[in-house]
Each structure stands twice: as C-alpha cells, then as structure tokens.
Amino acid sequence: MTEKILCVDDEPSVLEAHQRGLRKQFHIETAVSAVNALAMIDTKGPYAVVVADMRMPGMDGIQLLSEIKQRVPDSVRIMLTGNADQQTAIDAVNEGNIFRFLTKPCPPQTLAKALNAGIEQFRLITAEKELLENTLRGAIKVLTDVLSLTNPTAFGHASRVRRLVRKLCEQLKVDKPWQFEIAAMLSQIGCVTVPPDTLEKKYHGSTLKPEEVQMLDAHPAVGRDLVANIPRLENIAEIIAYQHKCFDGTGIPADSVAGKDIPLGARVLKVALDYDTLKWSGDTDLQVTVELRRRSGSYDPEVLAAMETVIGFEASFEIQEIGIKNLTTHMILAEDVTTTDGTLLVSKGQEVTASLRQRLRNFARNKKLEGPIRVLVQVDVGSRAVQHSAQP
C-alpha cells in the first residue's frame, strides 16, 4: 500500500509494537507526542489514516484529532485508548469526528482491520473530491469557451476582471480565492442574452437606450440561474447575482441586502468590473481612481483601498507584436482581434487559451485574419528601471 499511516502515542514501546506487527502490511510512521505529530503532518503529510492514543501529556488524543480535522480534513482519524468510558467515546466522536474507536490492548488483527477500512475510506474521499474538482473544472471550461465563441466582448471583460480579482484576493487575504476567480470568469455568462453591439456600447461608455439598460440589468440574474444548476457552485451563483449591488444597498437586485451582508466576492467583483469598464473605455489609472472614489456609497471601502494598492499591476506589462503561429497560452491580447471584414473575434485583454489559439490559426489559414497580433508580455519592472537608469 502506498498510503501512509501515522501512529501517535507517548509510549515508545507501543509504537514499536505497531511497527513490528503491521510494517509488512502498511507504511507506518510514528510520533511520540501530539506536537511531534502535527509537525510531521505539516512536513511529511498527507497521511491517509492517523491513529492517536487518548491520554498524552500536553495535548490529548481528542484535541489532536480535532486539530488534524481542521488542518487535513481528508485524513481518516482513529482513536486508540485504554480509557474506554462512555464520555471519552462521545467526546472523541463529537470533537474529533473519528472513524473508529478502539480500546487497549488492541490485537494486531483488529487494528489491521480498522486501518484497512480507514484506507478505503480515505480513497473514497479523495476519489470523490478529485471527480468533483475535475467535473467542476470541465464544466466551467465549457461555459467559458462557449461564451468566448458566442460573445467575445463579454468574455474579454470577464477574462480581464479575473486577473484583477486574483490580485485583490491576494491583497485582502481572502479564504477560498478560487471561488472569487470562478465567479469573475462566469460573471458575464448571462450576457449570452444581450446583443453584442449593446455590450460594445456599454464597455466603450456610449449612451444606452432604456431597453438596453434593462437587458444589461437582467444579466446577473440570468447568470445566477445558469450557474446555480451546477452542484457546489451555489455561493458562486450568489456572487454573480450581486455583482452590481452597491455597498449602500442601491442597485440590482433591488432588495434590502447592503454593506457586509453583500457577499464579499460580489463586493470584490463590483470594484473589479467597474475598474475594467472605465479602464478599457480609455481612462487612465488616475482617472479611474478618481471616478471610483467619486461614486460615494458604491463600494466597500476596504475593497476600494485594496484596489488602489494593486491598480498599478498592469504597468508591469509591455506590448509586443507576435506572429499568429507564435502565440502561446497565457499571453494577453493587447487589442481587439478582428477578421479582414471587420468581425470581432476576440476582445482585448483576453488570455490566450489552447482553443482560442487554434481558432485564430484556423482563421489565418482561411486568410480571414492577418498578423501580427499585439499582446501584453510581463516584464520585470525593477530590471527595466535599472536598464533605463544605466542609459547615458
């Protein structure tokens, strides 16, 4: 078996007995204290199963397994103790969420049976987690690919916003930043119901007709309804629904939710979306900053402050011209890509993916697209400054 097992007991003789009796069946490592066990989990983990003695000096077995549950929830936890009273068992189950409760002395065959069951449980947990993650990743890729093909303007907006949201998450030190990034990528999925020329007008700051405003106001709800159909994305669907909600409670949806009750992801997305709309309509970073500050009540002050800290990250990119055949994934388009007859293929700011690269190459083969393509390439700002200072 390749899965590792960690046995924790303050009596070395007990650990030696485990090693002698089980080493031919299992990959066993040992720790003589809870502190030692936690250090091994942090440096040598993950462990499929952790077996802990109840009575140990300092941190007892229940406290240890509770801490392990917080750090590595996928590890299966087993309690082994000579104190078999009912309250100990209840506390172990409630606080440590243990898989098995064994009493000393525990015959090797009994412990081996419990370890086999624990390993099987660990495999089930990790297999389901991997399946869900891959399914989720695949579903999101399909949705974003469809959006990029049907509405490149909306997808370009979402692609740019995703990078900005990632920076804001780093600055704000948020939990589960992946949820924020997925929400950013799917934030414009509801725009499949909006005509492309209406989106072009919005992103370029043109005046919209009342019916166009109504269509745009509806897209977050449409996006929420689409995303809510994917299991485990309920929180992301709510972020999408509230992406245009102002901090003071105004905006859409028209409900009583305001301030910190608005999902943090939506508050981050609101700032990022508005920044991108202003920036790509032609405003400078300074003009964008002034305008965002002017919109009193629109943004969470903490998120707006984080934005002002990271707003200069685009300055670390420079524009280069690349032949269509030389495009690589993760490059960022510096301008709209249009066909020879003027049809928009990809909006500026979009990150090049494998499917997008293939699409552009296909258009080039059919002579409907001419190169080179202008892209943003990240540069080392510090080294560039040194080069400039070295010039006479």
C-alpha positions as semicolon CSV with decimal commas, in nm:
position;residue;x (nm);y (nm);z (nm)
1;M;0,000;0,000;0,000
2;T;0,131;0,346;-0,087
3;E;-0,089;0,538;0,160
4;K;0,091;0,641;0,479
5;I;-0,035;0,586;0,833
6;L;0,072;0,793;1,135
7;C;0,055;0,635;1,481
8;V;0,079;0,872;1,780
9;D;0,149;0,752;2,137
10;D;0,366;0,882;2,421
11;E;0,484;0,525;2,496
12;P;0,763;0,425;2,256
13;S;0,707;0,057;2,332
14;V;0,351;0,078;2,195
15;L;0,474;0,242;1,875
16;E;0,746;-0,024;1,837
17;A;0,479;-0,294;1,873
18;H;0,275;-0,132;1,595
19;Q;0,579;-0,124;1,371
20;R;0,667;-0,490;1,435
21;G;0,314;-0,620;1,392
22;L;0,199;-0,413;1,095
23;R;0,501;-0,299;0,893
24;K;0,460;-0,581;0,638
25;Q;0,105;-0,469;0,563
26;F;0,121;-0,092;0,597
27;H;0,353;0,206;0,556
28;I;0,362;0,321;0,920
29;E;0,532;0,629;1,066
30;T;0,528;0,719;1,435
31;A;0,522;1,024;1,662
32;V;0,577;1,029;2,040
33;S;0,366;1,339;2,108
34;A;0,084;1,548;1,962
35;V;0,325;1,833;1,887
36;N;0,556;1,594;1,701
37;A;0,258;1,452;1,511
38;L;0,137;1,793;1,394
39;A;0,488;1,882;1,277
40;M;0,506;1,559;1,076
41;I;0,163;1,624;0,922
42;D;0,278;1,969;0,810
43;T;0,611;1,849;0,669
44;K;0,560;1,486;0,566
45;G;0,185;1,459;0,506
46;P;-0,064;1,380;0,385
47;Y;-0,142;1,069;0,589
48;A;-0,435;0,851;0,489
49;V;-0,500;0,744;0,849
50;V;-0,393;0,889;1,185
51;V;-0,416;0,666;1,494
52;A;-0,389;0,858;1,821
53;D;-0,371;0,748;2,185
54;M;-0,616;0,923;2,416
55;R;-0,401;1,002;2,718
56;M;-0,090;1,200;2,626
57;P;0,078;1,487;2,812
58;G;0,001;1,838;2,687
59;M;-0,248;1,777;2,407
60;D;-0,459;1,464;2,445
61;G;-0,586;1,244;2,164
62;I;-0,922;1,420;2,125
63;Q;-0,758;1,760;2,098
64;L;-0,504;1,624;1,850
65;L;-0,764;1,462;1,624
66;S;-0,977;1,779;1,636
67;E;-0,676;1,983;1,523
68;I;-0,599;1,731;1,249
69;K;-0,959;1,757;1,131
70;Q;-0,907;2,132;1,082
71;R;-0,570;2,102;0,908
72;V;-0,621;1,795;0,690
73;P;-0,992;1,703;0,688
74;D;-0,938;1,421;0,436
75;S;-0,720;1,219;0,677
76;V;-0,919;0,942;0,846
77;R;-0,892;0,956;1,227
78;I;-0,885;0,658;1,466
79;M;-0,876;0,673;1,850
80;L;-0,685;0,405;2,042
81;T;-0,718;0,427;2,421
82;G;-0,713;0,234;2,745
83;N;-0,976;0,469;2,887
84;A;-1,296;0,323;2,743
85;D;-1,554;0,521;2,939
86;Q;-1,863;0,645;2,758
87;Q;-1,782;1,016;2,786
88;T;-1,442;0,969;2,624
89;A;-1,606;0,795;2,330
90;I;-1,871;1,068;2,297
91;D;-1,610;1,346;2,307
92;A;-1,394;1,166;2,052
93;V;-1,683;1,130;1,810
94;N;-1,820;1,482;1,855
95;E;-1,493;1,677;1,864
96;G;-1,252;1,461;1,669
97;N;-1,506;1,322;1,424
98;I;-1,329;0,986;1,447
99;F;-1,379;0,695;1,210
100;R;-1,312;0,417;1,462
101;F;-1,280;0,396;1,842
102;L;-1,053;0,112;1,960
103;T;-0,958;0,009;2,313
104;K;-0,628;-0,111;2,454
105;P;-0,499;-0,375;2,444
106;C;-0,587;-0,393;2,074
107;P;-0,489;-0,716;1,892
108;P;-0,285;-0,655;1,573
109;Q;-0,552;-0,816;1,356
110;T;-0,820;-0,584;1,497
111;L;-0,604;-0,277;1,437
112;A;-0,514;-0,401;1,088
113;K;-0,882;-0,441;1,003
114;A;-0,953;-0,086;1,119
115;L;-0,656;0,051;0,922
116;N;-0,771;-0,124;0,603
117;A;-1,118;0,024;0,648
118;G;-0,965;0,367;0,712
119;I;-0,755;0,350;0,396
120;E;-1,059;0,253;0,190
121;Q;-1,249;0,547;0,339
122;F;-0,959;0,780;0,253
123;R;-0,959;0,652;-0,105
124;L;-1,332;0,711;-0,136
125;I;-1,299;1,066;-0,004
126;T;-1,009;1,160;-0,229
127;A;-1,160;0,991;-0,536
128;E;-1,487;1,179;-0,492
129;K;-1,300;1,505;-0,435
130;E;-1,092;1,455;-0,750
131;L;-1,402;1,366;-0,950
132;L;-1,587;1,675;-0,830
133;E;-1,291;1,905;-0,895
134;N;-1,234;1,768;-1,245
135;T;-1,606;1,779;-1,325
136;L;-1,630;2,134;-1,195
137;R;-1,322;2,243;-1,386
138;G;-1,454;2,085;-1,704
139;A;-1,799;2,242;-1,667
140;I;-1,652;2,589;-1,615
141;K;-1,420;2,547;-1,913
142;V;-1,714;2,452;-2,135
143;L;-1,916;2,752;-2,019
144;T;-1,632;2,999;-2,068
145;D;-1,538;2,853;-2,407
146;V;-1,898;2,888;-2,523
147;L;-1,905;3,248;-2,402
148;S;-1,575;3,327;-2,575
149;L;-1,712;3,197;-2,906
150;T;-2,060;3,349;-2,887
151;N;-1,974;3,679;-2,721
152;P;-1,602;3,765;-2,730
153;T;-1,664;4,114;-2,591
154;A;-1,824;3,979;-2,273
155;F;-1,563;3,707;-2,234
156;G;-1,277;3,954;-2,277
157;H;-1,431;4,163;-1,999
158;A;-1,454;3,856;-1,772
159;S;-1,102;3,742;-1,853
160;R;-0,950;4,078;-1,763
161;V;-1,158;4,101;-1,446
162;R;-1,045;3,756;-1,334
163;R;-0,681;3,865;-1,325
164;L;-0,771;4,173;-1,127
165;V;-0,985;3,972;-0,883
166;R;-0,689;3,738;-0,825
167;K;-0,475;4,036;-0,726
168;L;-0,746;4,173;-0,498
169;C;-0,782;3,836;-0,327
170;E;-0,409;3,830;-0,257
171;Q;-0,426;4,180;-0,112
172;L;-0,733;4,107;0,101
173;K;-0,607;3,759;0,203
174;V;-0,949;3,604;0,144
175;D;-1,044;3,243;0,213
176;K;-1,118;3,024;-0,089
177;P;-0,999;3,272;-0,354
178;W;-1,080;3,013;-0,622
179;Q;-1,449;3,087;-0,569
180;F;-1,388;3,456;-0,643
181;E;-1,194;3,375;-0,960
182;I;-1,460;3,137;-1,088
183;A;-1,726;3,400;-1,015
184;A;-1,525;3,651;-1,216
185;M;-1,487;3,410;-1,510
186;L;-1,860;3,332;-1,509
187;S;-1,978;3,683;-1,420
188;Q;-2,070;3,761;-1,782
189;I;-2,229;3,426;-1,869
190;G;-2,572;3,592;-1,851
191;C;-2,465;3,819;-2,135
192;V;-2,544;3,542;-2,382
193;T;-2,890;3,706;-2,384
194;V;-2,750;4,053;-2,463
195;P;-2,678;4,161;-2,824
196;P;-2,302;4,212;-2,884
197;D;-2,349;4,569;-3,009
198;T;-2,517;4,661;-2,679
199;L;-2,217;4,525;-2,488
200;E;-1,981;4,718;-2,714
201;K;-2,168;5,038;-2,634
202;K;-2,153;4,967;-2,261
203;Y;-1,782;4,887;-2,250
204;H;-1,697;5,194;-2,456
205;G;-1,905;5,429;-2,241
206;S;-2,168;5,503;-2,505
207;T;-2,522;5,608;-2,416
208;L;-2,762;5,316;-2,387
209;K;-3,129;5,303;-2,473
210;P;-3,372;5,222;-2,187
211;E;-3,438;4,874;-2,327
212;E;-3,062;4,811;-2,347
213;V;-3,018;4,913;-1,985
214;Q;-3,297;4,673;-1,892
215;M;-3,126;4,385;-2,074
216;L;-2,795;4,454;-1,904
217;D;-2,958;4,480;-1,562
218;A;-3,107;4,134;-1,612
219;H;-2,784;3,953;-1,698
220;P;-2,664;3,889;-1,336
221;A;-2,991;3,708;-1,255
222;V;-2,963;3,507;-1,577
223;G;-2,605;3,416;-1,488
224;R;-2,703;3,317;-1,136
225;D;-2,977;3,087;-1,264
226;L;-2,739;2,920;-1,510
227;V;-2,459;2,867;-1,258
228;A;-2,690;2,756;-0,976
229;N;-2,763;2,440;-1,176
230;I;-2,404;2,322;-1,119
231;P;-2,362;2,138;-0,785
232;R;-2,135;2,308;-0,529
233;L;-2,150;2,645;-0,708
234;E;-2,434;2,791;-0,502
235;N;-2,208;3,051;-0,334
236;I;-2,061;3,150;-0,669
237;A;-2,411;3,190;-0,813
238;E;-2,491;3,439;-0,533
239;I;-2,172;3,634;-0,604
240;I;-2,276;3,661;-0,968
241;A;-2,628;3,771;-0,871
242;Y;-2,493;4,059;-0,657
243;Q;-2,205;4,169;-0,882
244;H;-2,365;4,510;-0,950
245;K;-2,502;4,569;-0,599
246;C;-2,374;4,889;-0,438
247;F;-2,237;4,884;-0,084
248;D;-2,511;5,123;0,033
249;G;-2,780;4,879;-0,084
250;T;-2,876;5,052;-0,408
251;G;-2,850;4,882;-0,744
252;I;-2,954;4,534;-0,853
253;P;-3,100;4,314;-0,728
254;A;-3,350;4,556;-0,572
255;D;-3,363;4,408;-0,222
256;S;-3,265;4,509;0,132
257;V;-2,919;4,349;0,126
258;A;-2,644;4,606;0,189
259;G;-2,297;4,656;0,337
260;K;-2,120;4,349;0,473
261;D;-2,432;4,140;0,408
262;I;-2,346;4,154;0,037
263;P;-2,120;3,853;-0,037
264;L;-1,755;3,957;-0,021
265;G;-1,698;3,805;-0,363
266;A;-1,966;4,034;-0,506
267;R;-1,810;4,338;-0,338
268;V;-1,474;4,249;-0,491
269;L;-1,632;4,180;-0,829
270;K;-1,819;4,513;-0,825
271;V;-1,496;4,712;-0,792
272;A;-1,311;4,499;-1,048
273;L;-1,589;4,518;-1,306
274;D;-1,627;4,894;-1,277
275;Y;-1,250;4,944;-1,292
276;D;-1,226;4,738;-1,610
277;T;-1,518;4,915;-1,777
278;L;-1,364;5,256;-1,709
279;K;-1,011;5,147;-1,795
280;W;-1,096;4,989;-2,128
281;S;-1,315;5,279;-2,232
282;G;-0,996;5,484;-2,243
283;D;-0,948;5,627;-1,893
284;T;-0,608;5,629;-1,727
285;D;-0,548;5,463;-1,391
286;L;-0,555;5,804;-1,225
287;Q;-0,886;5,893;-1,390
288;V;-1,031;5,556;-1,291
289;T;-0,921;5,602;-0,930
290;V;-1,075;5,947;-0,909
291;E;-1,401;5,825;-1,061
292;L;-1,428;5,526;-0,828
293;R;-1,370;5,747;-0,525
294;R;-1,632;5,990;-0,654
295;R;-1,902;5,721;-0,653
296;S;-1,989;5,754;-0,286
297;G;-2,162;5,451;-0,137
298;S;-2,092;5,224;-0,434
299;Y;-1,801;5,022;-0,296
300;D;-1,679;4,851;0,019
301;P;-1,409;5,092;0,148
302;E;-1,172;4,803;0,229
303;V;-1,202;4,658;-0,120
304;L;-1,159;5,000;-0,280
305;A;-0,843;5,057;-0,073
306;A;-0,711;4,718;-0,189
307;M;-0,784;4,818;-0,548
308;E;-0,581;5,135;-0,513
309;T;-0,291;4,923;-0,384
310;V;-0,290;4,681;-0,677
311;I;-0,417;4,909;-0,954
312;G;-0,070;4,953;-1,097
313;F;-0,011;4,584;-1,175
314;E;-0,089;4,635;-1,545
315;A;0,216;4,862;-1,559
316;S;0,435;4,551;-1,537
317;F;0,332;4,457;-1,893
318;E;0,461;4,586;-2,224
319;I;0,313;4,547;-2,573
320;Q;0,484;4,321;-2,826
321;E;0,386;4,208;-3,175
322;I;0,367;3,831;-3,215
323;G;0,303;3,625;-3,526
324;I;-0,018;3,422;-3,512
325;K;0,180;3,097;-3,533
326;N;0,391;3,207;-3,234
327;L;0,101;3,279;-2,997
328;T;0,127;3,078;-2,676
329;T;-0,118;3,015;-2,396
330;H;-0,137;3,271;-2,114
331;M;-0,040;3,562;-2,340
332;I;-0,281;3,855;-2,304
333;L;-0,422;4,029;-2,610
334;A;-0,342;4,400;-2,615
335;E;-0,607;4,490;-2,872
336;D;-0,924;4,354;-3,029
337;V;-0,867;4,083;-3,290
338;T;-1,091;4,124;-3,593
339;T;-1,123;3,946;-3,925
340;T;-1,034;4,110;-4,255
341;D;-1,402;4,206;-4,298
342;G;-1,415;4,371;-3,952
343;T;-1,589;4,097;-3,750
344;L;-1,476;4,089;-3,385
345;L;-1,318;3,753;-3,298
346;V;-1,161;3,825;-2,958
347;S;-1,185;4,122;-2,729
348;K;-0,867;4,287;-2,600
349;G;-0,748;4,178;-2,258
350;Q;-0,845;3,814;-2,310
351;E;-0,593;3,548;-2,213
352;V;-0,489;3,314;-2,493
353;T;-0,606;2,954;-2,440
354;A;-0,534;2,645;-2,647
355;S;-0,879;2,655;-2,809
356;L;-0,853;3,028;-2,881
357;R;-0,508;2,988;-3,034
358;Q;-0,639;2,712;-3,261
359;R;-0,936;2,927;-3,363
360;L;-0,713;3,219;-3,462
361;R;-0,483;2,988;-3,658
362;N;-0,782;2,847;-3,845
363;F;-0,896;3,197;-3,945
364;A;-0,540;3,278;-4,056
365;R;-0,527;2,964;-4,274
366;N;-0,851;3,073;-4,441
367;K;-0,694;3,417;-4,497
368;K;-0,964;3,582;-4,289
369;L;-0,714;3,703;-4,032
370;E;-0,383;3,879;-4,078
371;G;-0,098;3,909;-3,830
372;P;0,091;4,002;-3,633
373;I;-0,108;4,011;-3,308
374;R;-0,033;4,269;-3,039
375;V;-0,002;4,107;-2,694
376;L;0,089;4,210;-2,342
377;V;0,407;4,045;-2,216
378;Q;0,501;4,063;-1,849
379;V;0,835;4,225;-1,777
380;D;1,049;4,275;-1,470
381;V;0,975;4,634;-1,374
382;G;1,277;4,650;-1,145
383;S;1,525;4,535;-1,406
384;R;1,368;4,766;-1,664
385;A;1,419;5,057;-1,426
386;V;1,783;4,959;-1,383
387;Q;1,827;4,945;-1,761
388;H;1,678;5,290;-1,802
389;S;1,894;5,437;-1,527
390;A;2,205;5,287;-1,688
391;Q;2,140;5,466;-2,014
392;P;2,351;5,783;-2,072
